[in-house]
């Protein structure tokens, strides 16, 4: 009985290890008092959710757990007996966990999830914990051409971007942030991979190559053809992540939610920190005229902040930078068709180090460092601040 209980404890340990890999659990453990913005919650994968029923049986033969719809091979089976602990989920394409102690088994814990060749393997034994991931597939390209990111300070805007990029309308002057002010806006402009690129758990993200020196390997990993639109978009994101800092900017490209949390907490502390994003009541809302609601604007922070911009990539990557001398505002908006939005705006008080041909200066017709420059955040972006 003692052996059986030990094996069950090992199985619980394996479950704890798997749980630690989920972005949401990591957030809740690191920031228990900070709500998760919807913009980030929508990027969580559903690999760990299970709405099926679970049956547990304890008898002379050991402990048996089965979860599924009643179809043979269709759910998750757990067996604890003399041979060790064995878990099988799915029809040969799911998760397999084995805990054994005999000579022929290596005496450890093994977890294998996903289809062969596109799976994650976790091994726990005398040598420690080993995680190996094969990525799950190719990005979905929707026809958006790569262009300069308007939220990167050192890029000059092209004429095409000035006239055609819906993000150009997101820039405005701080003095104009008053009730009744009208602006033509579109918040949820396409991000290039149809907005559905999700976070990878950090254990997986760290095994996926990322960097210009590994670009050929990256294309091969995601089955992307060199020179294609997908490849150019991925290359642009990597270049932005590797570009030099501007002025006193501190920047970091987060390839997982966990790494975004770590960077933001390292710059702001974990006590009294909030993360907010723009929320629009309607998906795929068109460009239209919005007015700042009479309820008025609320200043959320007037010191330093960390702003994280979602990039064009096969999985969720965020360009994060610590911004000094910035103010963060909550701005209620009302569209001409009745649509309401809870917008988040960031105002930069010192733009003297920005590229003189930055999109903001061309749109607003002002010079670097002359006046505070503000911009609304698209829905998929997030700003962190202390309160």
NUFI-821762 format. One record per residue: x, y, z of N, C-alpha, C in turn; residue number from 1. Coordinates in steps of 0.02 Angstrom, whole numbers, plus 50000, padded with zeros to 5 digits. Layout:
R   n_c1   n_c2   n_c3  ca_c1  ca_c2  ca_c3   c_c1   c_c2   c_c3  num
R      X      Y      Z      X      Y      Z      X      Y      Z  NUM
...
This chain:
R   n_c1   n_c2   n_c3  ca_c1  ca_c2  ca_c3   c_c1   c_c2   c_c3  num
R  50041  49940  50000  50000  50000  50000  50043  50063  50000    1
R  50100  50059  50037  50146  50116  50040  50174  50131  49972    2
R  50191  50077  49934  50218  50086  49866  50166  50119  49822    3
R  50103  50097  49830  50050  50125  49788  50041  50199  49802    4
R  50042  50216  49868  50035  50287  49885  50093  50328  49859    5
R  50153  50300  49860  50211  50335  49833  50203  50348  49759    6
R  50176  50298  49723  50166  50306  49652  50114  50359  49637    7
R  50062  50361  49679  50010  50412  49670  50040  50481  49682    8
R  50084  50486  49733  50117  50551  49747  50159  50572  49688    9
R  50193  50523  49656  50233  50539  49597  50189  50565  49541   10
R  50131  50533  49533  50084  50555  49481  50060  50626  49495   11
R  50047  50641  49558  50027  50709  49577  50082  50758  49561   12
R  50145  50737  49572  50202  50780  49557  50206  50794  49483   13
R  50193  50743  49442  50193  50753  49369  50139  50803  49350   14
R  50080  50795  49381  50025  50842  49367  50045  50913  49385   15
R  50080  50921  49442  50102  50987  49463  50151  51017  49413   16
R  50196  50974  49387  50245  50997  49337  50208  51022  49275   17
R  50159  50982  49252  50121  51003  49192  50084  51068  49205   18
R  50056  51074  49266  50018  51135  49282  50063  51196  49281   19
R  50125  51187  49304  50171  51243  49305  50186  51270  49235   20
R  50173  51228  49184  50187  51249  49116  50132  51293  49087   21
R  50075  51297  49120  50020  51337  49093  50030  51411  49108   22
R  50024  51454  49058  50034  51526  49069  49988  51555  49122   23
R  49925  51535  49123  49877  51564  49171  49896  51548  49243   24
R  49918  51487  49255  49939  51469  49323  50000  51508  49344   25
R  50045  51519  49297  50105  51557  49314  50086  51629  49333   26
R  50042  51658  49295  50019  51727  49309  49989  51730  49380   27
R  49944  51683  49395  49910  51685  49460  49958  51675  49518   28
R  50011  51636  49508  50059  51626  49562  50105  51687  49570   29
R  50122  51720  49514  50168  51777  49517  50131  51841  49534   30
R  50070  51848  49510  50031  51910  49520  49961  51894  49544   31
R  49953  51867  49604  49888  51844  49627  49837  51900  49634   32
R  49859  51962  49641  49813  52018  49650  49804  52061  49587   33
R  49829  52036  49532  49825  52073  49469  49781  52036  49419   34
R  49723  52063  49401  49680  52029  49351  49714  52023  49284   35
R  49699  51970  49247  49726  51960  49181  49684  51998  49129   36
R  49713  52043  49090  49674  52077  49038  49645  52027  48988   37
R  49587  52042  48961  49557  51998  48912  49601  51988  48851   38
R  49639  52040  48833  49682  52036  48774  49733  51980  48782   39
R  49755  51967  48843  49803  51913  48855  49768  51847  48867   40
R  49713  51849  48902  49676  51786  48915  49655  51752  48850   41
R  49638  51792  48800  49618  51763  48736  49675  51728  48700   42
R  49736  51739  48723  49794  51708  48690  49817  51645  48725   43
R  49782  51623  48777  49800  51561  48811  49779  51502  48767   44
R  49818  51450  48767  49799  51389  48731  49748  51351  48773   45
R  49712  51306  48741  49661  51267  48777  49685  51196  48789   46
R  49751  51184  48783  49776  51115  48789  49762  51083  48857   47
R  49755  51126  48909  49748  51097  48976  49676  51098  49001   48
R  49629  51119  48959  49559  51120  48980  49527  51053  48965   49
R  49482  51032  49009  49449  50968  48999  49379  50972  49029   50
R  49328  50973  48986  49260  50979  49010  49226  50911  49014   51
R  49262  50857  49001  49232  50791  49003  49227  50766  49075   52
R  49188  50714  49086  49180  50686  49153  49239  50641  49169   53
R  49251  50630  49234  49307  50589  49258  49281  50536  49305   54
R  49303  50474  49297  49284  50419  49341  49346  50392  49375   55
R  49341  50380  49440  49397  50353  49479  49373  50289  49513   56
R  49412  50235  49506  49396  50172  49538  49456  50148  49578   57
R  49444  50126  49640  49497  50100  49682  49478  50030  49702   58
R  49522  49982  49687  49508  49912  49704  49571  49873  49715   59
R  49565  49807  49715  49623  49765  49728  49676  49772  49674   60
R  49655  49786  49615  49703  49791  49560  49741  49856  49559   61
R  49723  49903  49602  49758  49968  49603  49707  50024  49597   62
R  49730  50079  49571  49688  50138  49561  49679  50149  49486   63
R  49617  50156  49464  49603  50167  49393  49563  50230  49384   64
R  49586  50273  49340  49551  50335  49325  49537  50337  49251   65
R  49475  50353  49232  49458  50359  49161  49417  50422  49151   66
R  49436  50462  49103  49398  50523  49088  49386  50526  49013   67
R  49325  50536  48993  49309  50539  48922  49234  50533  48911   68
R  49214  50522  48849  49143  50519  48832  49116  50447  48831   69
R  49157  50401  48855  49134  50333  48855  49157  50294  48794   70
R  49189  50327  48747  49214  50292  48688  49282  50261  48702   71
R  49291  50198  48685  49356  50166  48697  49412  50206  48665   72
R  49463  50220  48703  49521  50255  48675  49510  50328  48664   73
R  49452  50353  48686  49437  50422  48671  49452  50471  48726   74
R  49470  50446  48786  49480  50490  48842  49548  50481  48874   75
R  49551  50489  48940  49613  50482  48977  49607  50424  49025   76
R  49655  50380  49025  49656  50322  49070  49717  50325  49114   77
R  49707  50315  49180  49762  50313  49228  49758  50248  49266   78
R  49813  50211  49268  49815  50148  49304  49874  50149  49352   79
R  49860  50134  49415  49912  50128  49465  49911  50057  49491   80
R  49964  50020  49481  49967  49951  49504  50039  49930  49515   81
R  50050  49864  49515  50117  49838  49528  50167  49861  49476   82
R  50146  49872  49415  50192  49891  49362  50212  49963  49362   83
R  50180  50003  49405  50194  50075  49406  50131  50115  49391   84
R  50141  50175  49369  50085  50219  49352  50086  50231  49277   85
R  50029  50222  49244  50026  50230  49172  49966  50275  49156   86
R  49977  50326  49117  49923  50372  49096  49922  50374  49020   87
R  49863  50366  48992  49857  50372  48919  49795  50414  48905   88
R  49804  50467  48865  49747  50510  48848  49743  50518  48772   89
R  49685  50505  48745  49675  50512  48673  49684  50447  48636   90
R  49674  50449  48572  49678  50390  48529  49747  50381  48500   91
R  49796  50377  48545  49865  50370  48521  49894  50435  48499   92
R  49857  50490  48508  49880  50555  48485  49881  50606  48542   93
R  49873  50581  48603  49867  50627  48659  49926  50627  48705   94
R  49913  50618  48770  49966  50622  48820  49976  50554  48851   95
R  50039  50534  48860  50056  50470  48890  50103  50484  48949   96
R  50085  50460  49008  50127  50469  49067  50142  50401  49096   97
R  50205  50387  49111  50223  50324  49143  50270  50337  49201   98
R  50256  50304  49257  50300  50307  49315  50319  50236  49333   99
R  50382  50220  49330  50404  50152  49341  50466  50152  49385  100
R  50480  50094  49413  50539  50090  49456  50582  50030  49441  101
R  50562  49988  49394  50600  49928  49380  50662  49940  49339  102
R  50704  49889  49334  50766  49896  49296  50753  49910  49223  103
R  50701  49881  49198  50688  49889  49127  50654  49953  49108  104
R  50640  49996  49159  50602  50056  49144  50642  50119  49156  105
R  50701  50114  49183  50741  50173  49193  50728  50210  49257  106
R  50674  50192  49294  50660  50221  49358  50648  50296  49357  107
R  50598  50318  49322  50584  50390  49319  50513  50403  49298  108
R  50500  50465  49279  50434  50485  49256  50440  50511  49184  109
R  50396  50488  49141  50398  50512  49071  50330  50538  49051  110
R  50329  50595  49019  50267  50624  48994  50276  50639  48920  111
R  50230  50617  48879  50233  50629  48807  50165  50654  48785  112
R  50162  50713  48756  50098  50741  48736  50100  50764  48664  113
R  50048  50749  48626  50044  50769  48557  50058  50712  48509  114
R  50049  50725  48445  50062  50675  48395  50137  50664  48387  115
R  50158  50604  48369  50229  50593  48357  50257  50642  48308  116
R  50314  50672  48325  50346  50721  48282  50322  50792  48294  117
R  50266  50800  48332  50239  50866  48346  50216  50868  48419  118
R  50261  50848  48463  50240  50836  48531  50289  50865  48581  119
R  50270  50861  48645  50312  50883  48699  50329  50823  48742  120
R  50393  50814  48759  50415  50760  48802  50444  50789  48866  121
R  50422  50762  48923  50449  50782  48987  50476  50720  49021  122
R  50538  50721  49043  50567  50665  49079  50592  50687  49147  123
R  50572  50650  49199  50596  50664  49267  50631  50602  49292  124
R  50695  50608  49308  50734  50551  49331  50794  50574  49370  125
R  50843  50531  49376  50903  50547  49414  50940  50607  49385  126
R  50934  50616  49320  50971  50670  49288  50938  50738  49294  127
R  50877  50741  49323  50841  50804  49329  50778  50804  49287  128
R  50757  50861  49265  50697  50869  49224  50716  50892  49154  129
R  50693  50857  49103  50709  50874  49034  50645  50885  48996  130
R  50641  50941  48960  50582  50957  48919  50605  50965  48847  131
R  50572  50931  48801  50588  50939  48730  50523  50948  48691  132
R  50521  50997  48649  50459  51013  48612  50470  51012  48537  133
R  50423  50984  48501  50420  50992  48428  50361  51037  48415  134
R  50370  51089  48376  50315  51136  48365  50259  51105  48325  135
R  50200  51134  48332  50139  51101  48308  50117  51120  48239  136
R  50149  51167  48206  50124  51180  48139  50144  51246  48110  137
R  50113  51263  48055  50130  51321  48015  50085  51381  48031  138
R  50112  51441  48030  50070  51500  48044  50018  51510  47989  139
R  49967  51547  48006  49914  51564  47958  49926  51634  47933  140
R  49940  51641  47869  49955  51706  47839  49892  51734  47808  141
R  49878  51797  47819  49815  51825  47794  49825  51882  47745  142
R  49885  51891  47720  49895  51939  47667  49916  52008  47687  143
R  49937  52018  47749  49961  52084  47771  50035  52089  47757  144
R  50055  52139  47719  50125  52147  47702  50165  52174  47761  145
R  50228  52151  47767  50269  52177  47822  50283  52251  47814  146
R  50283  52286  47870  50297  52357  47869  50326  52379  47935  147
R  50345  52442  47939  50374  52467  48001  50322  52468  48056  148
R  50344  52449  48116  50301  52448  48174  50297  52520  48201  149
R  50238  52550  48202  50233  52620  48224  50248  52630  48298  150
R  50254  52575  48336  50267  52581  48408  50341  52571  48424  151
R  50383  52565  48373  50455  52563  48381  50482  52633  48367  152
R  50519  52662  48413  50537  52732  48410  50585  52751  48353  153
R  50627  52705  48331  50680  52725  48284  50663  52711  48211  154
R  50600  52696  48195  50582  52683  48126  50549  52743  48093  155
R  50568  52755  48031  50536  52808  47991  50476  52778  47954  156
R  50423  52816  47951  50362  52792  47918  50367  52802  47842  157
R  50339  52756  47805  50335  52763  47733  50272  52801  47716  158
R  50268  52827  47655  50208  52863  47634  50147  52817  47632  159
R  50159  52754  47613  50104  52706  47612  50077  52695  47682  160
R  50122  52689  47730  50100  52680  47799  50062  52741  47824  161
R  50085  52799  47806  50054  52861  47828  49981  52865  47806  162
R  49967  52842  47744  49900  52849  47716  49856  52787  47724  163
R  49888  52728  47728  49849  52666  47727  49848  52627  47792  164
R  49895  52639  47836  49898  52600  47897  49846  52626  47947  165
R  49797  52584  47967  49747  52608  48014  49775  52627  48082  166
R  49836  52603  48098  49866  52621  48162  49887  52695  48163  167
R  49893  52726  48104  49913  52797  48102  49862  52840  48140  168
R  49799  52820  48138  49747  52860  48171  49750  52854  48247  169
R  49789  52807  48273  49792  52797  48345  49833  52851  48380  170
R  49871  52890  48342  49913  52942  48373  49875  53008  48379  171
R  49885  53043  48435  49852  53107  48446  49893  53147  48497  172
R  49874  53209  48508  49908  53252  48556  49872  53250  48623  173
R  49910  53256  48677  49882  53251  48744  49830  53305  48756  174
R  49840  53363  48728  49794  53419  48738  49724  53405  48708  175
R  49722  53358  48662  49658  53342  48630  49618  53288  48667  176
R  49645  53263  48722  49611  53210  48758  49560  53240  48807  177
R  49506  53265  48779  49453  53299  48818  49385  53273  48796  178
R  49336  53273  48841  49268  53250  48823  49241  53286  48761  179
R  49212  53247  48716  49182  53275  48656  49229  53274  48596  180
R  49293  53264  48606  49341  53263  48551  49326  53203  48506  181
R  49323  53213  48440  49308  53160  48392  49372  53137  48357  182
R  49377  53071  48347  49434  53042  48312  49410  52983  48270  183
R  49439  52975  48211  49425  52917  48169  49473  52861  48188  184
R  49445  52805  48212  49488  52753  48240  49465  52684  48218  185
R  49514  52639  48215  49499  52567  48209  49549  52532  48255  186
R  49524  52499  48306  49568  52471  48357  49595  52402  48340  187
R  49552  52359  48313  49572  52289  48304  49594  52276  48232  188
R  49640  52317  48208  49668  52305  48141  49705  52239  48140  189
R  49703  52205  48084  49733  52139  48077  49806  52138  48096  190
R  49827  52087  48135  49897  52084  48156  49940  52041  48111  191
R  49911  52013  48057  49953  51977  48010  49947  51902  48015  192
R  49927  51876  48072  49916  51805  48081  49847  51793  48109  193
R  49799  51831  48085  49727  51828  48100  49710  51833  48174  194
R  49755  51859  48215  49740  51873  48284  49735  51812  48328  195
R  49745  51752  48301  49735  51692  48339  49800  51659  48363  196
R  49855  51692  48353  49919  51664  48376  49920  51664  48452  197
R  49928  51606  48481  49923  51598  48554  49992  51595  48587  198
R  49992  51603  48653  50053  51594  48691  50074  51521  48691  199
R  50138  51510  48687  50166  51445  48704  50187  51447  48777  200
R  50180  51392  48814  50209  51390  48881  50285  51403  48875  201
R  50314  51433  48926  50384  51452  48921  50429  51391  48906  202
R  50412  51333  48936  50452  51274  48922  50455  51256  48849  203
R  50400  51269  48813  50399  51257  48741  50434  51313  48703  204
R  50416  51375  48722  50444  51433  48685  50520  51434  48686  205
R  50550  51413  48742  50623  51415  48747  50657  51362  48705  206
R  50620  51312  48681  50650  51262  48638  50642  51279  48564  207
R  50600  51329  48548  50590  51350  48479  50644  51402  48461  208
R  50681  51393  48407  50733  51441  48389  50705  51510  48377  209
R  50743  51562  48397  50721  51631  48388  50783  51675  48383  210
R  50792  51710  48327  50850  51752  48317  50871  51750  48244  211
R  50902  51806  48220  50920  51811  48150  50971  51758  48129  212
R  51015  51738  48175  51066  51689  48157  51036  51619  48149  213
R  50974  51610  48171  50940  51545  48166  50881  51547  48118  214
R  50880  51598  48075  50819  51609  48035  50802  51550  47990  215
R  50852  51519  47959  50838  51461  47916  50806  51405  47957  216
R  50832  51395  48017  50804  51343  48060  50732  51360  48081  217
R  50720  51425  48092  50653  51447  48111  50603  51433  48055  218
R  50622  51450  47994  50577  51438  47937  50563  51363  47929  219
R  50613  51323  47940  50604  51251  47935  50559  51225  47990  220
R  50566  51253  48050  50524  51232  48106  50450  51243  48092  221
R  50435  51300  48060  50365  51318  48048  50343  51302  47976  222
R  50385  51267  47939  50369  51248  47870  50351  51308  47828  223
R  50391  51362  47834  50379  51424  47798  50430  51430  47741  224
R  50407  51447  47682  50450  51452  47623  50491  51517  47626  225
R  50558  51512  47616  50600  51572  47616  50576  51621  47562  226
R  50575  51686  47579  50554  51737  47532  50479  51748  47529  227
R  50441  51707  47563  50368  51715  47563  50346  51772  47608  228
R  50282  51790  47603  50257  51842  47646  50264  51825  47720  229
R  50250  51761  47737  50257  51740  47806  50329  51750  47830  230
R  50376  51730  47787  50447  51735  47805  50468  51807  47816  231
R  50444  51852  47773  50463  51923  47780  50434  51953  47844  232
R  50374  51934  47862  50344  51959  47923  50382  51934  47984  233
R  50400  51871  47984  50438  51843  48040  50506  51875  48046  234
R  50538  51888  47989  50604  51920  47988  50600  51990  48017  235
R  50547  52027  47998  50538  52095  48023  50531  52096  48099  236
R  50492  52050  48125  50484  52046  48198  50550  52033  48233  237
R  50589  51987  48207  50654  51971  48237  50701  52031  48234  238
R  50700  52066  48177  50743  52126  48170  50724  52179  48221  239
R  50660  52188  48232  50638  52238  48281  50660  52217  48352  240
R  50657  52153  48365  50678  52129  48431  50753  52139  48442  241
R  50792  52135  48388  50865  52139  48394  50892  52209  48383  242
R  50850  52256  48364  50873  52324  48350  50899  52358  48413  243
R  50942  52408  48403  50971  52444  48460  50918  52484  48496  244
R  50930  52495  48560  50885  52534  48601  50888  52608  48582  245
R  50835  52643  48595  50832  52715  48581  50834  52753  48646  246
R  50883  52798  48653  50889  52838  48714  50897  52794  48775  247
R  50857  52806  48827  50860  52766  48888  50811  52708  48889  248
R  50784  52691  48830  50735  52637  48826  50765  52571  48849  249
R  50726  52532  48887  50743  52463  48904  50692  52419  48870  250
R  50715  52376  48825  50670  52337  48783  50684  52262  48790  251
R  50632  52224  48773  50638  52151  48779  50582  52120  48738  252
R  50597  52067  48701  50545  52031  48664  50526  51969  48703  253
R  50465  51967  48726  50440  51911  48766  50409  51859  48720  254
R  50435  51798  48722  50410  51744  48681  50362  51699  48719  255
R  50345  51718  48780  50295  51682  48820  50264  51731  48870  256
R  50206  51713  48895  50175  51756  48946  50219  51760  49008  257
R  50249  51702  49026  50291  51701  49085  50349  51749  49080  258
R  50381  51752  49022  50438  51798  49014  50415  51870  49013  259
R  50354  51884  48988  50327  51952  48990  50315  51973  49062  260
R  50286  51928  49101  50274  51942  49172  50340  51957  49208  261
R  50390  51915  49196  50455  51923  49229  50487  51990  49212  262
R  50485  52009  49148  50516  52073  49127  50479  52131  49159  263
R  50414  52131  49156  50374  52186  49183  50383  52193  49258  264
R  50383  52137  49294  50392  52138  49366  50462  52162  49384  265
R  50512  52144  49344  50580  52165  49358  50588  52241  49352  266
R  50545  52273  49312  50549  52345  49301  50502  52384  49347  267
R  50448  52353  49369  50397  52389  49407  50387  52362  49478  268
R  50413  52302  49491  50397  52269  49554  50331  52232  49548  269
R  50319  52184  49592  50257  52145  49586  50202  52168  49633  270
R  50218  52216  49677  50167  52243  49722  50134  52303  49689  271
R  50068  52304  49692  50029  52361  49664  50045  52372  49590  272
R  50045  52318  49552  50055  52324  49480  49991  52303  49444  273
R  49975  52338  49391  49916  52322  49350  49936  52313  49278  274
R  49896  52275  49242  49905  52267  49170  49837  52280  49138  275
R  49834  52325  49090  49770  52343  49059  49777  52345  48983  276
R  49721  52338  48949  49721  52341  48876  49654  52370  48854  277
R  49653  52391  48791  49592  52419  48761  49540  52364  48752  278
R  49477  52380  48766  49423  52333  48755  49369  52365  48713  279
R  49351  52333  48658  49299  52357  48613  49242  52306  48614  280
R  49181  52330  48618  49123  52285  48628  49109  52241  48568  281
R  49135  52258  48510  49119  52221  48449  49183  52198  48414  282
R  49185  52135  48393  49242  52110  48357  49242  52137  48285  283
R  49302  52147  48258  49309  52170  48189  49270  52234  48176  284
R  49270  52278  48225  49236  52342  48217  49270  52383  48162  285
R  49232  52416  48118  49261  52454  48063  49290  52520  48086  286
R  49328  52551  48042  49351  52619  48055  49290  52664  48060  287
R  49287  52704  48112  49230  52749  48120  49249  52806  48166  288
R  49204  52854  48172  49216  52913  48215  49195  52896  48286  289
R  49242  52905  48331  49228  52898  48403  49234  52966  48436  290
R  49194  52976  48489  49200  53035  48530  49218  53015  48602  291
R  49261  53054  48633  49277  53041  48704  49214  53056  48745  292
R  49193  53006  48784  49130  53011  48820  49132  53066  48872  293
R  49073  53091  48888  49067  53146  48936  49090  53125  49006  294
R  49087  53058  49019  49110  53033  49084  49182  53051  49097  295
R  49220  53061  49044  49287  53089  49051  49343  53038  49054  296
R  49403  53067  49053  49466  53029  49050  49492  53019  49121  297
R  49521  52960  49135  49550  52946  49200  49624  52930  49193  298
R  49667  52967  49230  49738  52953  49228  49752  52894  49275  299
R  49785  52842  49248  49800  52782  49286  49870  52783  49316  300
R  49916  52815  49280  49985  52817  49304  50020  52878  49273  301
R  50068  52907  49310  50102  52966  49284  50177  52961  49295  302
R  50204  52901  49289  50275  52892  49301  50304  52846  49247  303
R  50323  52787  49268  50352  52739  49220  50301  52684  49206  304
R  50309  52653  49150  50265  52598  49130  50303  52551  49085  305
R  50276  52492  49075  50302  52444  49026  50246  52432  48976  306
R  50259  52447  48913  50209  52437  48860  50231  52379  48817  307
R  50186  52332  48806  50201  52271  48768  50156  52269  48706  308
R  50188  52268  48647  50153  52269  48583  50156  52200  48550  309
R  50099  52173  48532  50097  52108  48500  50127  52112  48430  310
R  50170  52064  48414  50206  52063  48351  50175  52014  48302  311
R  50196  52019  48239  50173  51972  48188  50219  51911  48190  312
R  50193  51855  48214  50234  51795  48221  50187  51735  48228  313
R  50212  51674  48214  50169  51615  48217  50141  51599  48286  314
R  50176  51620  48339  50148  51615  48406  50155  51683  48440  315
R  50124  51692  48497  50120  51758  48528  50190  51782  48551  316
R  50213  51836  48520  50275  51870  48539  50258  51943  48551  317
R  50284  51971  48606  50270  52041  48623  50335  52080  48627  318
R  50336  52138  48594  50391  52186  48599  50375  52230  48659  319
R  50412  52222  48714  50400  52259  48775  50456  52310  48786  320
R  50437  52370  48807  50488  52419  48825  50465  52461  48884  321
R  50513  52473  48928  50500  52516  48986  50504  52588  48963  322
R  50452  52624  48977  50448  52694  48954  50447  52740  49014  323
R  50497  52786  49017  50499  52836  49070  50463  52898  49047  324
R  50442  52939  49094  50408  53002  49079  50347  52989  49035  325
R  50306  52942  49057  50245  52925  49020  50185  52929  49066  326
R  50128  52943  49038  50065  52940  49075  50020  52889  49042  327
R  49982  52853  49082  49935  52803  49058  49864  52826  49075  328
R  49820  52824  49026  49752  52848  49035  49701  52794  49016  329
R  49644  52795  49050  49585  52758  49028  49539  52808  48995  330
R  49519  52793  48932  49480  52841  48892  49416  52807  48868  331
R  49358  52827  48894  49294  52799  48870  49275  52830  48803  332
R  49258  52788  48755  49241  52812  48687  49172  52787  48666  333
R  49139  52828  48626  49074  52810  48598  49076  52818  48522  334
R  49064  52763  48486  49066  52764  48413  49002  52794  48384  335
R  49007  52816  48322  48949  52847  48290  48893  52796  48278  336
R  48910  52731  48278  48858  52680  48272  48835  52654  48339  337
R  48855  52688  48394  48834  52668  48460  48883  52622  48495  338
R  48934  52600  48459  48984  52555  48489  49024  52590  48542  339
R  49034  52557  48598  49073  52585  48653  49140  52549  48659  340
R  49189  52587  48680  49256  52559  48690  49287  52587  48754  341
R  49323  52544  48789  49363  52565  48846  49435  52566  48823  342
R  49457  52623  48799  49524  52627  48769  49577  52644  48821  343
R  49637  52618  48808  49695  52635  48849  49742  52677  48806  344
R  49763  52734  48833  49808  52779  48797  49873  52788  48836  345
R  49928  52792  48800  49993  52805  48830  50020  52871  48801  346
R  50041  52917  48844  50068  52980  48821  50142  52985  48839  347
R  50184  52997  48789  50256  53003  48798  50274  53077  48803  348
R  50303  53096  48859  50318  53167  48870  50384  53188  48839  349
R  50428  53139  48825  50493  53156  48795  50505  53112  48734  350
R  50499  53141  48675  50508  53104  48612  50570  53128  48574  351
R  50615  53162  48609  50673  53192  48575  50719  53141  48543  352
R  50720  53078  48568  50764  53028  48540  50732  52987  48484  353
R  50669  53000  48469  50634  52962  48417  50659  52983  48348  354
R  50650  52939  48300  50667  52956  48230  50624  53016  48208  355
R  50656  53069  48181  50618  53128  48160  50563  53113  48109  356
R  50570  53057  48073  50520  53038  48024  50472  52984  48049  357
R  50468  52979  48115  50422  52931  48144  50350  52947  48123  358
R  50310  52894  48120  50240  52901  48098  50203  52953  48139  359
R  50215  52955  48204  50178  53002  48248  50190  53074  48227  360
R  50253  53092  48211  50268  53161  48193  50237  53180  48126  361
R  50234  53132  48080  50204  53146  48015  50129  53154  48020  362
R  50098  53114  48063  50025  53118  48071  50006  53182  48107  363
R  50043  53199  48160  50025  53255  48203  50057  53321  48181  364
R  50105  53316  48135  50140  53376  48110  50174  53415  48167  365
R  50212  53378  48207  50250  53409  48262  50322  53383  48258  366
R  50367  53415  48294  50438  53395  48294  50454  53355  48357  367
R  50506  53312  48352  50526  53273  48411  50540  53317  48471  368
R  50514  53296  48529  50528  53331  48591  50489  53395  48601  369
R  50446  53414  48554  50410  53478  48560  50349  53475  48605  370
R  50310  53421  48599  50249  53414  48639  50240  53340  48657  371
R  50202  53324  48710  50187  53254  48725  50148  53221  48668  372
R  50169  53161  48649  50137  53122  48596  50101  53063  48628  373
R  50039  53054  48610  49998  53000  48638  49977  52951  48584  374
R  49961  52892  48605  49930  52844  48558  49886  52796  48597  375
R  49831  52776  48566  49789  52724  48594  49823  52657  48581  376
R  49808  52608  48623  49834  52541  48614  49785  52499  48575  377
R  49807  52463  48523  49764  52413  48492  49742  52362  48544  378
R  49690  52324  48529  49663  52277  48578  49712  52223  48600  379
R  49757  52204  48556  49802  52149  48572  49865  52171  48609  380
R  49870  52235  48625  49928  52261  48662  49910  52272  48735  381
R  49961  52279  48778  49949  52286  48849  49999  52333  48879  382
R  49978  52372  48929  50023  52416  48965  50022  52397  49039  383
R  50082  52395  49068  50091  52379  49139  50110  52443  49175  384
R  50085  52453  49236  50104  52512  49274  50095  52498  49348  385
R  50129  52537  49389  50121  52534  49462  50068  52583  49484  386
R  50033  52567  49537  49981  52612  49562  49987  52620  49638  387
